[in-house]
Amino acid sequence: MPEVEFPNQMSLYRFDTENSVTGTLNGDRFNLPEDSIIISTKDIDFGQPGLKKKVYAIYITHRTPSSSSTQTTPVSYATNGGTSFTNLTGNITATGGAWSVSKFYSATPIECQSIRFKVTNSSADGMLEINDMAIEYRQINKKVA
């Protein structure tokens, strides 16, 4: 991945998308096309790979500038090592730079052996900083068949 350097400012890693840097330092600097940011977790088995779990929700602590657009259904999931992702209900709205927690969930609990999550920017001018993710789940004392 080629590195692009700006003297006395920052370094960016260029991906195969059209990205531009705008604004001032410590301000809104990135203008990224829709769905060009993809943050994906590893396959999470909660330390118990041989048991089933029910996943109820994921909570993401994040912040965005006030100029950011709402990110509509930016979180999706895949289960049991799969690569087909399904959107979760929940949006990320502009927080004006303050940290906020958003909840993302499915209409029914997700029963799985393992799960992974993906966060994308669903609108072109959405900036997003993620601090942490917490997963609400319950282990089912049922072995995988």
C-alpha positions in Angstrom: 0.0 0.0 0.0 1.7 3.2 -1.1 2.2 6.0 1.5 1.4 9.6 0.6 3.2 12.2 2.7 2.4 15.8 3.3 5.3 17.8 4.8 4.9 18.7 8.5 1.3 17.5 8.5 0.4 13.8 8.2 0.8 10.6 6.3 -2.0 8.8 4.4 -2.1 5.4 3.1 -3.7 5.3 -0.4 -6.3 2.7 -1.1 -7.8 2.1 -4.5 -10.4 4.9 -4.1 -10.6 8.5 -4.9 -9.9 10.4 -1.7 -9.2 14.0 -1.0 -7.9 15.9 2.0 -9.6 19.2 2.7 -9.9 21.7 5.6 -7.5 22.6 8.3 -5.5 20.6 10.8 -7.8 19.3 13.6 -10.8 20.0 11.4 -12.8 18.0 8.8 -10.1 16.8 6.5 -11.4 13.8 4.7 -13.9 13.6 1.8 -14.3 9.8 1.2 -16.7 8.3 -1.2 -19.6 6.3 0.1 -18.7 2.8 1.3 -14.9 3.4 1.0 -14.2 3.0 4.7 -14.6 -0.6 5.8 -13.7 -1.5 9.4 -14.0 -5.3 10.0 -13.5 -7.3 13.2 -12.0 -10.7 13.4 -14.4 -13.7 13.8 -15.3 -13.5 17.5 -16.1 -16.7 19.4 -16.0 -15.2 22.9 -13.4 -17.8 24.0 -15.9 -20.7 23.6 -15.6 -21.9 20.0 -17.6 -25.1 20.6 -20.7 -23.5 22.1 -23.6 -21.5 20.6 -24.3 -17.9 21.6 -27.2 -15.5 21.2 -26.1 -12.0 20.3 -28.6 -9.3 21.2 -26.8 -6.0 20.3 -23.6 -4.2 19.7 -22.9 -0.9 21.3 -20.3 1.4 19.6 -18.8 4.5 21.3 -18.1 7.0 18.6 -17.9 10.7 17.7 -18.5 12.7 14.6 -18.2 16.4 13.7 -21.4 18.4 13.5 -21.0 18.7 9.7 -21.1 14.9 9.3 -24.0 13.2 7.6 -26.1 10.5 9.3 -24.6 7.1 8.7 -27.7 4.9 8.0 -27.3 1.2 9.0 -23.5 1.4 8.9 -23.0 -1.8 10.9 -23.5 -5.3 9.6 -22.6 -8.9 10.7 -21.6 -12.3 9.4 -21.8 -15.5 11.4 -19.8 -18.7 11.7 -16.9 -17.6 9.5 -19.2 -16.5 6.7 -18.6 -13.7 4.3 -22.2 -12.6 3.6 -23.0 -9.6 5.8 -26.5 -8.6 7.0 -27.3 -5.0 8.2 -28.2 -4.3 11.8 -30.8 -1.7 12.8 -29.3 1.5 14.0 -27.8 4.8 12.7 -24.9 7.0 13.6 -25.8 10.7 13.8 -23.6 13.8 14.1 -22.4 14.3 17.6 -20.6 17.6 17.3 -17.4 16.1 18.4 -18.7 14.7 21.7 -18.5 10.9 22.4 -21.8 9.1 22.1 -23.0 5.5 22.2 -25.2 4.0 19.5 -26.9 0.6 19.7 -27.1 -1.7 16.7 -29.4 -4.8 16.8 -31.2 -7.4 14.9 -35.0 -7.9 15.0 -34.4 -11.3 16.7 -31.3 -12.5 18.6 -28.6 -13.8 16.4 -27.8 -17.4 17.2 -24.2 -18.3 16.2 -21.0 -20.0 17.1 -18.9 -17.0 16.1 -19.7 -13.5 14.7 -17.8 -10.7 13.0 -18.9 -7.1 12.5 -18.3 -4.6 9.7 -18.7 -0.8 9.9 -18.8 1.3 6.7 -19.5 4.9 5.8 -22.9 4.8 4.2 -22.8 8.4 3.1 -20.0 10.3 1.3 -19.4 13.1 3.8 -19.6 11.1 7.0 -16.6 11.2 9.3 -16.5 8.8 12.1 -14.1 8.0 15.0 -14.7 4.7 16.9 -13.4 4.4 20.4 -14.8 0.9 21.4 -17.4 -1.7 20.8 -19.3 -3.8 23.4 -21.3 -6.9 22.4 -24.4 -7.9 24.4 -24.6 -11.7 24.2 -25.5 -14.8 26.2 -23.8 -18.2 25.9 -26.2 -21.1 25.3 -25.0 -24.3 26.9 -25.6 -26.2 23.7 -22.7 -27.7 21.8 -22.4 -27.1 18.1 -24.0 -30.0 16.1 
